[in-house]
Structure formats: C-alpha cells, structure tokens
Amino acid sequence: MSDKLTEIMAWKRREIAPLLRPVSEAELARADASLPRPPSFASALRRADGTVAVISEIKRRSPSAGDIKAGASSLDQAMRYQAAGADALSVLTDEKFFGGTLADLRGVTAFFRTNPPATPCLRKDFMVHPLQVLEAREAGASAILIIVRALNDAEITALFNAARAAGLDALFEIHNEAEIGRAVAHGARIIGVNNRDLAIFKTDLGLSERLIPQFPRDVIAVSESGLHTGADVARVRAAGAHAVLVGEALMRASDPAELIAQFRAAGSRTSVAS
C-alpha cells in the first residue's frame, strides 16, 4: 500500500472505531427490504447506445489537487450533473481528505428520489467495515467502493458480502495485475482502474490501457482518474472501458453537459470493438 493511502486508511480506521458494532448480513437484508430501492449502478454503466457511461463525481478537494471547488453545494452539483445526463454519480463522503460527508450523499439521493430520473450514486469512501455499508444503504447509495490494495482478503469478503446483502453493487478499485486477480477471485462484477498512483500522485492513462484488456469479458470495466478531455476518454474506451469516473474536470467545468457530450462522442461504439 502507498504511504498516502496507508495514512488515509489508518485515519479512517481510527475515525470509525468509536462507531463500530457487529453488523450481520441479516440486518443488512432487513434494511434493504425496508428502504426505497435504489437504481442499479451496474445497469447504468452499460449504455444501450454503446457510448461510454460517465460517472460524475462530487469532490470538493483531494490530497493531490488541493481545493477543487471549495464550499460547493453537493445538491447544486448533483442537479448540474443530472441535467448534463450523467449516468451515475460518485459522492465523496470522506471529510478529512476530500471535504465530503454522508449528509452530502443523503441529500443527493433524496433529491433524485423525488426528481427523476433517479441517478444511481456510489458512496466514495475508504470502506473497511460492514457498518459503512449499512450507512451507505441507509443514505440511499446504489454502490460502494472496495479498494483492493487497502484491504486484506477477509475484509474484502466481509464488505462484498455486506454489499450483496444490502442490495448494493460494489466497484472494486485496482492498480496492477495482481489486484485484478484478487478482485476476480472475490467475484467482482465491476472493476475500476485507478490511473493515479497514490504513492506519488502520478497519473498514467497507460494503466487502463494495459490492465483493462486483462479483465474477464463479462466484467464491467471503469477507468478512474486523470480523464480531462475527449482524447483521454477515447484512449481508455479503445482499451475496453465501459465507463469513466471523472471528478476534477467536471467539478471545474463551467458546462458539465458540454464536457460529458465530448466524452460520449469520443467514447462511441465505433472507437472500440466491444
């Protein structure tokens, strides 16, 4: 694990420690049965028209970029993304490093429930315990993030089983070949390549180009980080990406709809043999 990721994960474990309690799969299943059904994250990532799906991220700041859009309203940004035709949203809920909160996710999903189309939301956080999965389900998320390099196999199993019990999808994030194998061994159906090396904060789209072709054909492939232009999206789409996750570029964009349209045009079916 990278030094920065080690720092973040250590903080996250300390942060949630006072809240921890046993959370059974039965409790998660009861929550799933009693709460409104969120829209499918996985289905949103396979567009019928063959163009690349865009996961638009709400991210106020990051350790690599610093302030991106300090003080931004998560609800206003979600409304802009919805109007722009985003296929899904990624909502940062880590406060210390990214300036997000669970309240951001709750507010966004509540808005979507009453203002269709209901856009699926990923809880983007550093997940280590099933309690965070329960929080995500209660907050209206459709999916959680599992960072493979940050977790041992027992933790991955616990998180993935918890997600399935709660009716949530899971995006497995990987950064090298060995992590592909671990994700697949755990039954991952959605795998994302983080193009940013969290050890040195260097971004390399070549990672998606190298790793996505090694995914099983039935896995939904996502390219994450370092995507700013249509040309960037065309590169990862040609490698086989079904979806892209974009934060900084869309947060800074004066017109997210124009940028999403550029991404879709660059990531059309004709640009890759799917």
SVG drawing of the C-alpha trace seen along z (x, -y; Angstrom):
<svg xmlns="http://www.w3.org/2000/svg" viewBox="-41 -28 47 45">
<polyline fill="none" stroke="black" stroke-width="0.4" points="0.0,0.0 1.2,-3.5 2.3,-5.8 -0.5,-8.3 -3.1,-5.5 -1.6,-4.0 -2.1,-7.3 -5.7,-7.7 -6.7,-4.1 -5.2,-4.4 -7.1,-7.6 -10.3,-6.0 -10.0,-3.1 -9.4,-5.5 -12.3,-7.7 -14.9,-5.0 -13.6,-2.9 -16.0,-4.6 -19.0,-3.7 -18.2,-0.1 -20.5,2.7 -21.4,6.1 -23.5,5.7 -24.9,9.0 -26.0,9.8 -29.5,10.4 -29.6,6.8 -28.4,5.6 -31.0,7.6 -33.7,6.2 -32.5,2.7 -32.6,3.4 -36.2,4.8 -37.4,1.8 -35.8,-1.1 -36.6,-2.5 -34.9,-0.5 -32.0,-2.5 -31.4,-2.4 -28.9,0.1 -25.4,-1.2 -24.2,1.7 -27.0,1.3 -26.2,-2.4 -22.6,-1.6 -23.7,0.4 -25.3,-2.1 -27.7,-0.7 -26.3,-3.0 -22.8,-1.7 -21.3,-5.1 -19.2,-5.3 -21.0,-5.8 -20.0,-8.8 -19.8,-8.6 -19.7,-12.2 -18.0,-12.8 -18.8,-15.4 -15.4,-16.2 -14.6,-19.5 -10.9,-18.7 -8.3,-15.9 -4.8,-15.3 -3.4,-15.5 -5.3,-18.6 -5.9,-20.5 -9.1,-22.6 -11.0,-21.9 -14.3,-23.6 -14.2,-24.5 -17.6,-25.0 -19.5,-23.6 -23.1,-22.5 -23.4,-18.8 -27.0,-19.2 -26.4,-22.0 -23.6,-19.9 -25.8,-16.8 -28.5,-18.9 -26.0,-20.1 -24.8,-16.5 -28.4,-15.2 -29.2,-18.0 -26.0,-17.1 -27.1,-13.5 -24.6,-11.8 -25.2,-8.1 -24.2,-7.8 -22.7,-9.9 -19.8,-9.3 -20.3,-11.2 -17.2,-11.6 -18.2,-11.1 -14.7,-11.3 -14.4,-14.7 -10.8,-14.9 -9.1,-14.4 -11.9,-15.1 -14.3,-17.6 -17.3,-15.3 -19.9,-14.0 -22.5,-11.3 -25.1,-14.1 -24.0,-15.0 -25.0,-11.5 -28.3,-11.6 -29.2,-14.9 -28.4,-13.9 -30.2,-10.6 -33.2,-12.2 -33.4,-14.7 -33.1,-12.0 -35.9,-10.0 -38.4,-12.9 -36.9,-14.4 -36.4,-11.7 -34.5,-10.3 -33.2,-8.6 -29.5,-8.5 -27.5,-5.8 -24.9,-7.0 -21.7,-5.4 -20.6,-6.0 -16.9,-7.0 -15.1,-6.5 -12.5,-4.3 -14.6,-1.3 -13.3,1.1 -16.3,2.4 -19.9,3.6 -21.2,0.7 -20.2,-1.7 -22.1,0.5 -25.2,0.1 -24.7,-3.6 -24.4,-3.7 -27.7,-1.8 -29.5,-4.0 -28.2,-7.1 -29.6,-5.9 -26.5,-4.7 -26.6,-2.2 -23.0,-1.0 -19.9,-1.1 -16.2,-1.3 -13.8,1.6 -10.1,0.5 -8.4,3.9 -4.9,2.8 -6.1,1.2 -7.7,4.3 -6.9,7.9 -8.9,10.8 -11.1,11.2 -12.1,7.5 -12.9,7.7 -15.1,10.7 -16.9,9.0 -17.5,5.8 -18.6,7.6 -21.0,10.0 -22.4,7.0 -23.0,5.1 -24.8,8.0 -26.9,8.5 -27.8,4.8 -28.7,4.9 -25.8,2.8 -23.3,3.1 -19.5,2.9 -16.9,1.2 -13.6,2.9 -10.7,0.5 -7.4,1.9 -4.0,0.6 -2.0,3.6 -2.2,7.1 -2.1,8.9 -5.1,6.8 -7.1,7.9 -6.6,11.5 -7.7,10.7 -10.8,8.8 -11.8,11.6 -11.2,14.2 -13.7,12.4 -16.3,12.3 -16.1,8.7 -18.5,7.8 -17.4,4.1 -13.7,3.3 -12.2,-0.1 -8.6,-1.0 -7.3,-3.9 -4.9,-5.7 -3.5,-7.7 -0.6,-6.1 -1.5,-7.2 2.2,-6.7 3.4,-9.6 0.2,-11.1 1.3,-10.5 -1.5,-9.8 -0.9,-7.5 -3.8,-6.5 -1.5,-3.8 -2.5,-1.8 -6.1,-1.5 -4.7,-0.6 -2.6,2.1 -4.9,3.6 -8.5,3.4 -7.7,5.8 -6.8,8.4 -10.3,8.2 -12.7,11.1 -15.1,10.2 -18.2,10.2 -16.7,7.7 -17.8,4.0 -14.6,2.0 -14.2,-1.5 -11.4,-3.9 -10.9,-6.3 -8.8,-9.5 -6.8,-11.6 -9.5,-12.0 -9.9,-15.5 -10.6,-15.5 -12.4,-13.6 -9.0,-12.3 -8.4,-10.8 -11.7,-9.0 -11.1,-7.7 -7.9,-6.1 -9.5,-4.2 -12.6,-3.3 -10.4,-1.8 -8.8,0.3 -12.3,1.6 -13.6,-0.7 -17.4,-0.7 -17.4,-3.7 -15.2,-6.6 -15.2,-8.2 -14.4,-11.9 -14.2,-14.3 -11.9,-17.2 -12.5,-18.1 -16.3,-18.1 -16.2,-19.9 -14.1,-22.7 -16.2,-22.7 -18.4,-25.8 -20.6,-23.5 -20.6,-19.8 -23.1,-18.9 -20.7,-20.0 -17.8,-18.0 -20.0,-14.9 -21.1,-15.2 -17.4,-15.3 -16.7,-12.2 -19.6,-10.3 -18.6,-11.3 -15.1,-10.2 -16.2,-7.0 -18.6,-5.8 -19.0,-2.2 -17.1,-2.9 -14.0,-3.7 -13.7,-0.2 -14.6,3.4 -16.9,4.2"/>
</svg>
